[in-house]
Amino acid sequence: MDQLAPLIAASINAGTPLLLAAIGLLINERAGVLNLGAEGMMLVSAIAGFAVGYATKSPLLGFIAGAACGMLLASLFAWLALLLATNQVATGLALSIFGSGLSAFLGQHFVGLALPAQSTGIPLLRDLPFVGAALFSQHWMSYLALLLCGAIAWFLYRTRAGLVLRAVGESPESAHALGYSVRGIRFMALLFGGACCGLAGAYLSLVYTPMWVEGLVAGRGWIALALTAFATWRPARVLLGALLFGGVTILQFYLQGMGVTIPSQILSMLPYLATIVVLALISRNPDWIRLNMPASLGKPFRPGAS
């Protein structure tokens, strides 16, 4: 039990950036937009958040900077994919490549620097035996991510605005005929997704590490993309999947600490192997994916086009 509580806490910590990014991408895809640029947005937001946090000594300002950078890159994607109707897959891949190079360039003067440790946890509750160390010793952003997941579930299935968003993702032509601005709704969804990816990137450089190295995100943007499909575009399953992938990520360090005689390179592959296995299992039933996937996902919408 003494070893289980830190393992649970570390899994939540590792799963938080995945949850934040996946929730934002879920809203994008529910609106019918496939944004493969999450990795690039998270990288640029990570260096922006770290630079601002390091300069101002304020993690909160670092998170705000990260979210702003994520929204800025999402706006660039929206201009290309929504207004110019470029291919969403190619545009997202280009955004990821651009973000990777830009973050490496901007972060070259911050390599090796570190931020001071932050106080975490909920006072009094974190002192409780077992549950305190396991559940109530997290950074406040982890609890915000959990609240955000619940809020998104309520928004999608309990509000009219959520119904309109899902309608845009299923049949943008019908939503347009009813007088809704499909491009406007998709643009707002992209901004929200960019802000979430920005918070995820900033969390990695401000809390999870906390430092900056090139390639800090290490494929988590791609895992978040896979997580939305794994969760069949449902917030509760996104939460479960984020904790699962977070646990797999931490398992490699846990096994190394126990002295398990497995090469470290193989242990480092565990999160990505889990992603491949999950996607392979999902792809075995294409009808199930087709039933849950937004019908217009990845398809451009041109008002007035026949």
N, C-alpha and C positions, 0 to 999 in steps of 0.2 A: 504493500500500500504506500510506503514511503517513496518508492520509485514511480508508482503509477500517477500520483498527483502532478509531479513535474512533467511527466510525459504528456498528460492531458493539457496542461497549461502551454507547453511548447507547441503542441499540435494546433491549439487555438491561435497562438501567435503566428505560426507559419501559414495557417489557413486564412487569416484576416485579409492579406492583400489579394488572395485568390477570390475571396468572397466579394470584396469591393469591386474588383475588375469585372467579375462574372455578372454581378447584378447590373452594372452599367451596360455590358454587352447584351444582356438579356432584354433590356428595354430597347436597345438598338434593333435587335432582331425581331422583337415583338412588333416593332413598327415597320418591319420589312426590309431593314438595312443590314447588310453584312459588312461589318468593319473589321478587316484583318489587321488593322494598324495598331492593335492594343499594345503589342510589344514596344513599338516605337514611342507611343504616347507615354507609356510607363517609364521608359528610359529617360526621356526628356524631362518628365515631371520629377523623376527621382533626383536628377542633378539640380534642377531648379529649386526643389524643396530643400535639398541639402545646402545649396549655396546660400539661400535666403536664411535658413535656420542657423547656419554657421555664422553668417555676417551679423544677424540681429540677436542671436542667442534666444530666439523665440521659436519653438517648434510649431506653434499655432500659425505664425506667419509663413513658416515653411510649408505647412499643409495648404494654406490658402494659395501660395505661389504654385504648388504642384497642381492643384485643381484648376487654376487659371491657365496653366500651360496645357493641360489636358484638353480644356475647352477650346483653346486657340488652335491646336492641331486638329481637333474634331471639326472646327469651323472650316479649316482648309479642306478636310475630307468632304464635308458637306458641299462646299462650293464646287468641287470637282465632280462628286458622285450625284448630287441632286440637281444642281443648276446646269452643269455641262453634260450630265448623263454619261459620265465615263463608266467603264467597267468597274464594278465595286471590288471584285477580287483583285484586279491589277492595281487599283488605286490604294487599297489597303496594304498590299504587299510593298508598294512603293513608299507608303507612309512609314512602315516598319523599318525599311532600309534607311530612309531619310532620318528617322528618329535615332537609330543606332549610331549613324555617323555623326549627327549633330551633338548627341549626348557625349560621345567620346571627345569631340573637339572642345565643347564647353567645359568638360570636367577635367581636362588635363592638368589644371592648376590646383585641383582639389584632391587629387589622388594621395592617399596616405593620411589625410586629415581625419579627425574623429570628433564626434560631438560628445558632450558630457552625458552621463547616464541620467535618465528621467525617472521621477517617482511614478510608480504604477500601482494599480490596484485600488479597491474601494476601502477606505478606512473602516476599521472594526471587522468588516466581513472578511478581509483578507487574512485576518488572524485566526479564523475558525479552523479547527482541525480538518484536514484533507480537502474539504470543499473550498476552503479559503485559498489554499495554495493552487488548487486545480482550476477554479472558476472565477475567483474574485481578485486575482493578482495581475490582471491584464491592463494594458494601456487603454486609455479612454476611447481611442479610435476603434478598438475591437468591439466595445459595447455599442458604439455608434453604428458599426457595420451590421451588428445583429438587429438593432432597431430599424436600420434602413431596409434590411431584408424583409422584416415584418411589415413595414410601411409600404413597400413595393407590392407585396402580396395583397394587402388591403386595397391599394390603388388599382391594381389590375382587375380584381374580381369584385370589388364592392363600390366602385365609383363610375360615374358616367364617362369621365375623362379616360379612365382605364379601358372602358368598353370601346370608346372611339379609337384609342391607340391600337387595340387589338384588331379592330375593324380595318384600320389602315394597313396593318400587316397582312390581313387575310385577303382583302379586296379593295385596293386603293381606288379603283374605278368607281365602285359603289359609294365609297366614302366621299369621293369628289362630286359625284352626282347629287349627294345629299347636302352639299355646300361646305364640306370641311376642306381645309387647306392641307392637302396631303404633304406637300413639301414643307410647309410650316411645322406640321406635327413631327415629321421626320427630322427636321432640323433641331427642334427642341429635344427630341429623343437623343440625337447625336451629341448635343451639348451636355446632356445629363450623363451619357455614357463616357464622354471625355473627362468630365469632372470626377467620376468614379475611378476611372483608370488613373487619373492624376493623383487622387488620394492614395490609391494602391501603390503607385510608384514612390510617392513621398513617404509612405509608411515604411517601405523597404530601406530607404536611405536615412530616415530620421529615427526609426524605432527598431526595426528588425536587425539592422547591421550593427550600429548606426555609423556609417562611413560611406565613402564613395569609391568605387572601383569601376573600371570600364566593364560593361556587360553585366551590371549588378542584377538586373531583372532575371537573367539566366533562364529565359524561356517561359516564365510564369504567365506572360501575356498569351502565349499559345495554349498553355494548360487551361487558362480561364476561358478561352474560346471553346476548347473541347468540353469544358465543364458545362457550358450552356446546353450543348447537345446531349451530354450525359444526363443532365437534369430534365431533359425534354421541355425546356423553356418554362420551368416552374420554380418560383423563388425558394420554396421549402426544400426542394431537392438540390437546388444550388447550394444552400447552406450545408446540407448533409454531405454533398460532394466536396465542398471546400474543406470541411473538417477531415474528410477521408484523405484527400490529397495532402493536406497539411500533416496528418499523421504519418503518411508514407514518407514525406520529406524528412520529418524528424527521426523516423525509424533508422535511417542510415547512421545518424550520429549516435543514437541509442545503442545500436548493435556494435559500433566501433568502441563505445565506452565499455561495453560488456566484454570486449576482447574477442569477438567473433572473428574467426580466421577466414574472412572473405576480403578479397582485394577492394580497396577503397573506391576504385573506379567503378566496380560493379554496384556497390552500394549507392554511389552518386547517381547511377542510372535509374534507380528505383522509381522516382516520381514520373519519369518519362516512359519507362516500361509500363507502369500502371496506366498512363494515358493511352498508350497504344493498345493495351489489352482491353480497356473499357471501350474504346472506339471500335475495335474489332468485334467485340460482343454486340455492340449496338447495331453495327452494319449488317449483322446476320439477319435482321428483321427489318427490311426497308419499308414495309407497309406500316410498321409501328412508328418509324421516324416520320414518314409522310403524313400520318394521321395527326401528329403533334406539332410538326414544324409549320410556322407561318407560311401560308400559301404563296405569298409574294416575296419571300426572302431572297434578296440578291437581285431582284428584278427592277430595272429602272422604271420610273413613272413619268410620262410626259403628258401634261394636261392638253386635251384637245386631240391627242393622237388616236387614230382609229385602231 
